C-alpha cells in the first residue's frame, strides 16, 4: 500500500471517529451518562429568561422558530417579550372581569402564543427586546409585576364598583414604561411590516397546532380545560392515553417535528446542573445542597448522588401513578421547555434532548438537558405539536384532518 492510499484511509477513519465523538454526549464533564444520537432536530440558540416566569413564551417561541426552520423559512429570533406584553394586558382584563378570581402571575401556557399571534401578530427580537428598565441584557420582571398587581387589585377593589374607561390605558402605560412601546410599523430585512403583517409573512397557521395532555379525570379523545393556575385564558387541551401521548412525541421527532414541553421541575431527579431529568427508583440516593431560586424556581440547586453519576434504575410509570401525582398536587405546572431530539444512553435506554431557557453557562450541556422517558411520562403537564406529527390512527380518533 502506498503512502497516498494510507493517508486517505487514515483520514477516513479519523473522520468516522470524529463524527462518532460528536454524536456521543455526556450529561456533564466527566459524567457517567453517555448519550448517542438517534434524532437531533434544528433549533435556534439557547436564550435566557433570567429572573422572570416567562418560560412558556421562551419555550413556545423556540418551538415555532424550529417550525420556521423545518418549513424552509430560515432562522428567526422572535420576541418573547412582545408575547408577554400582550398576555400581561389581557390577563389583567380577565382578572378584572372575573372580579379578582383569576391568576395574575407571570406564568402562562403554550396556547398563549397562538392566541397572541392570531390577535396581535409578532415582531423580531431586535425590534422589541422588552428591556426598557435598565439592568443590561437581563430580564427581570419582579418590580414591574409588583406594580402591575397593585394597580389591578386597586381597580378590582374600587368602591365605585365599576370599571372606568381609563384603567387599561393606565395599566398599559406601566407595561410600556418597563418593556417598551410596541411600534405600529417596523423595518426588518429591508421590508416594512406591522406586527400582524410580519406574523402572516412567516406562513405559520396556528390552527395546525394542537396541545395534548393525558389524565384520567376527563374522558380520553376529548378536550378539557387544563386545571392549572397559569391557564388564565381557559384554553383546552386534547386528552389522550399515556401510550398515545408518548408515541406522539416519538413519532413527531422521528418525522422531523420538535415538541413544546410543559412539565414539573420540582422533583428530586430534575437537575439542570447535572444535565438530567430522571425518576430514580430510590429518591433517598439524591441529596440537595443549598438553594437556587434566582432563576430556576429552586430547580437549579446543586444535587448529588449516584443517580446522577451514571444510568440508574427508575420507577415504572403508569397512567395511574401519573394521575395520582397530579391529584395529590405532587405534579405542578412549573416550567416550559423544548424537546428537539432523542438519544440513547450506553444501556440503550431512551432520553429526550431538551432545550431550556436558562442560558448556556449553568450546566455542561450548553443549556440543554436529557430527560428520561420515565420523567416525560410522569411529570409532563402538556405538549404542543404540529397536527401532522400525530399518527393517522390518532388523527382519526380525534377527528383531525
N, C-alpha and C positions, 0 to 999 in steps of 0.2 A: 504494500500500500504506500503510495507516495505521500509526501508531506501535505500537498494541497488537499487530497481526499481526507486525510486525517484531520486537518483543520476544519473542514466542512462538517465532519461527523461530530467533532468536539463542540463546534458552535451549536449544532442542532441539539445535542444532549444538554448543553448549558441552558439553551432557550427553554427546553422542556422542563428542566429542574427549576428554572426561574419562574416560569408560568405556574408550576405546581405550588411553589412557595407563596406566590401572590394569592393563590386561591385558598390557602390554608391560613386561618387567622386564630389568634389566641384571645381569650377574654380579657387578659391583662398581661403586662410584661412579666414573663416567667410563669404565666398561668398554666394550669394543667388541662384546661379545655382546649382541644384542637379542632377547629371548625373547618370543614371542607365545603366549598360552594356547591349547591345544587342549582339554584337560580339566584341571580342578582340583577335587579332592575335599576334603570336610571333614576336618579333623584338629584335635586338641586342641593347646594351646600347647606350644611347644618347651621341653623340660626340659634339665637339665644333670647329666650323670653324674659330672662333675668327676674327681677322682683315683681312679677305680675302673675295673675291667674288666668292667662290668656293662651294656655297650651292648645285649647280647642281651635283657635284661629291659626296658630303656627302649624299644627299637625294637619289640619284640613287643607290649608293653602299649600303645604308641601305636597300633599296628595294630588291636588289639582295641578300643581306645577309638573308633577310626574305625568299626569294625564296629557298635558300640553307637549311634553317630550314624546310620549307614546304616539300621539296623533300627528307628529311632524310639525308642530307649531314653534319649535325651538325652545330656548331657555328663557324663562320669565321669572322675575323676582317680584311676586305680588305683595301688596301692602297689607300686613296683618292688622295694623292699627286703623286702617280705613274700615275694615270689617268690624273691629272692636268698637270704633266710634259710633257706627250706626246701631250696633247692638246696645250700647250704653243708652242711647236716646230712646229706642223702642222698649227696652227693658223698664226704663223709668215710667214710660207711658202705661205699660202693662201693670206696674206696681200701683200706680195711682187709680187706674180703673178697676183694680181688684181690691181697692180700699186697704192697701198696705198688706195684702195677703199673698204676695208674690216675692220671688227671690230678687235681691238687689246686688248680689255679689259680682265678682269679675268673671265668674265661670260661664260656660256656655256649652254648646254641643256642635257636632259636625253639621247638623241640619241648619245651623245659623248661617253657614256660608252660602248655600243655595238661596236661602231667604234674602240675604243681603245682595247677592249678585243679581237676582231677579228684580229686586225692588230699587236698588241704588247703584248697581254696577260695581266696578272695582278699578283701582289705579295701581301702577307700578310702585314699588318701594321707593324709588328715587323721587317720585312725585309727592309722596306722603309718608314720612318716616314716623310720625306720631311722637316726636321727641321735641316738644316745644317748651320744656320746663327746666332746661339745664341738665347738668349731670353727665354730660358727654354722650357716649353712644349707648348707654344702658337704659333699658326700660324700667320704670318704677312708678306704679300707679297708687301707692299707698296714700299719699296726701290727697291726690285727686279723688280717690274712692271715698275717703272720709268726708271731703267737702260735698261731693255729689250726694252721698247718702243723707247728709244733714239737710241739704236742700229739699230732697224729695220727701223725707219724713216730716219736715216742717210743713210742706204743702199738703201732705196727706192729713196732718193734724189741724189744718187751718180751721179756725172757728167759723169761717164763712160757710163751710160745708159745701163748697162748690169749687170747681176748677176755674181759675181765671184764664183769660186769653193770653197771658204773658208768661205763664210758668215755663213752657217749653223753650221760649226764647231765652229766658234767664238761665235755664239749665244748659242749653246748648252753648251759651256764651262761656260757661265754665269749662265744658268739654273742649271747646276750641282754644281756650286760654292755655290748657295743658297739652293738648295733642296737635293743635293747629287747625286752621280753617281749610276745608276741602276746596280746591279750586273748581270753579264751574267748568273750565276747559283747561287742557294742558297739552304740551307738545312732547311727543315721545317718538323717538326714532324718525324724526322729520315729519310726523303727521300730527294733526290737531284732533284731540278727542274730548268728549265728555266722558265721565266715568261709565255711563251706560254704553256709549259707543265703543269704548275700549273693551268692556266685558263682551259685547257682541262680536268684536273682532277676533276674540280668542276661539270662537267656534264651539265652546262647551255648552251642551244642552243639559240644564240642571235636572230635567225630568228623566234623564238617563241614569241618574244615580239613586241608589237605594241604601237605606240603613237597616241593618239586621240585628236582632238580638235573639236570645234563647233562654226563656224562662217558662216554668210550668204553671204559673198563676194566671196565665192567659192562654187561650187556645193556640195551637200551632197553625201555621199557614194563614195567619190573620194579623191585622195591625192592632197596636195598642199604644197608648201614651206612656212612655217610659217614666216611671215614678222616681225621678231624681230631681234634686233642687235646681240644678243648672239647666233643666229643660224648661226655662222660663217661657218659651214660646209654645209650649204644649204640643210639640211635634211628635208624630207617630214613628214607631219602628215596626218592622215586619218580624214576626216571631217564628222561628224555625227550630226543629230539634237540634240537639248538640252535634250529632253526626253530620247533619246538613250544614251546620254552622262552620265546622272545621273544614269540611270538604270544600266549601265555598272559598275559604281563604287559600287552601292549597290549589284549587282549580284556577283561582284568579292569578296567583303568582306564576303558575305554570304557563298560563296563556298570555303573560306579559302585562297584567294589571296589578298595580300596587293596591294597598288596603289602608284606610284610615282606621286607627285602633284606639278605642276608649277603654280604660282599664283602671284597676285599683293598684296603687303602688305602695300601699302601707304595709305590705306583707314582709315577713322576715326574709323571705327568699328573693325579694327585689333589692338589688344593689347596683346602682348605676356605676359606682366607683369600681366594682368588680366586673362590670360589663355583663351582668346576668339578671334574669328574672326566672326563678325556678321554684319548685314546690318540694323542698326536702321532706323525706319521709319522717325525719326526726327534727322538728324545729329547735330542739334544745341544743343542737350542734352549732347553731348560729348565735353569735354574740354581737351586740351593737355597742359601739364606742362613741360617746358624745352625742351631740345633736347637730342638725343642719337644716334649719327652717328658712334660711335666707332665700334660696331659690327652689328648693326641692320638696316643700311640704314634709320635711324630715326624712324624705326618701333618699337623701344624699348623705346620710350619716355613715360613718365608717362601720362596716360589718366584716367580721372574720368568722372562720370556721371551715371545717373540712368540706362542706358542700360547695364552697367557692374555690377550692383548691384543685378539684378535678371532678369528672362526672360522678353524680351521686344517685342513689335510689330516690325516686319521687313518689308521692302519693298517687293513687289511682283516682282519677277524677271522673265522676259520673254526673248525669243530669241532676240526680237528687242532691248530692253534696254541693254541687254548684248552686242549686236553688236554696238549700239550707243556709249557705253563707250569705246569700242576698237577703233572705228573710230575717236573719238574725243580725243584720247590719254589719256583718263581718266583711262583706264586699261593699265598698263605697266608690262613688264616682269621683276619682281623684285626678286623672291625667289622660291627655290625648297624645298619641304618637303615630308613627307612620311605618307600616310594615313594607319593606322593599325587597325582601328576598327570603330564601330558605337555605339553611346549611345543615350539615350533619356533624356530630362530634365523632371522636375516634371509635366509639362503640356503635355507631350507626343511628343514634337517636336524633330525632328531628328538632331543629330550633328555627325560630323566625328572626331574621335580621331586621332590627327596629331602629329607625332614625328618630332621635329625640330632639328636643329644642332647649337643651341646657348647655349649649356651647360645645366646643371641641376640647377644652382643656381640663375637664372634670373627670375624665376616665382615659384609658389607654386604647379605646376603640374609636377614636376620632368623633365622639359624640353619639355613636351607635351603641346598641347592646344586643344580646342574644336572649330571646325568650323561649323557654321550652314549650312544647305542645301542651304539657300539663298546666303550665301557667296560663296559657291562652284559654284553655278550656275552663279553668277555674275562675279566673278573675276578669275576663273580658266583659264589659258592660254592653258595648255595641260596636259594630264596624260599619264603615261606608265603602261601597264598591260600585263600579260601573255595572249596570244590569247585565251586560254581556259576559261578565265574569261568572255569572251563575250557570249551572248546568242546565241543559234543555229540560231535564226532568223537573228540576226545582222551579224553573220559569213557568212550566205548565201548571204546577201545583199552586203557584202564586198568581196565575193569570197575567203574566208579564209577557209582552211580545218582544 
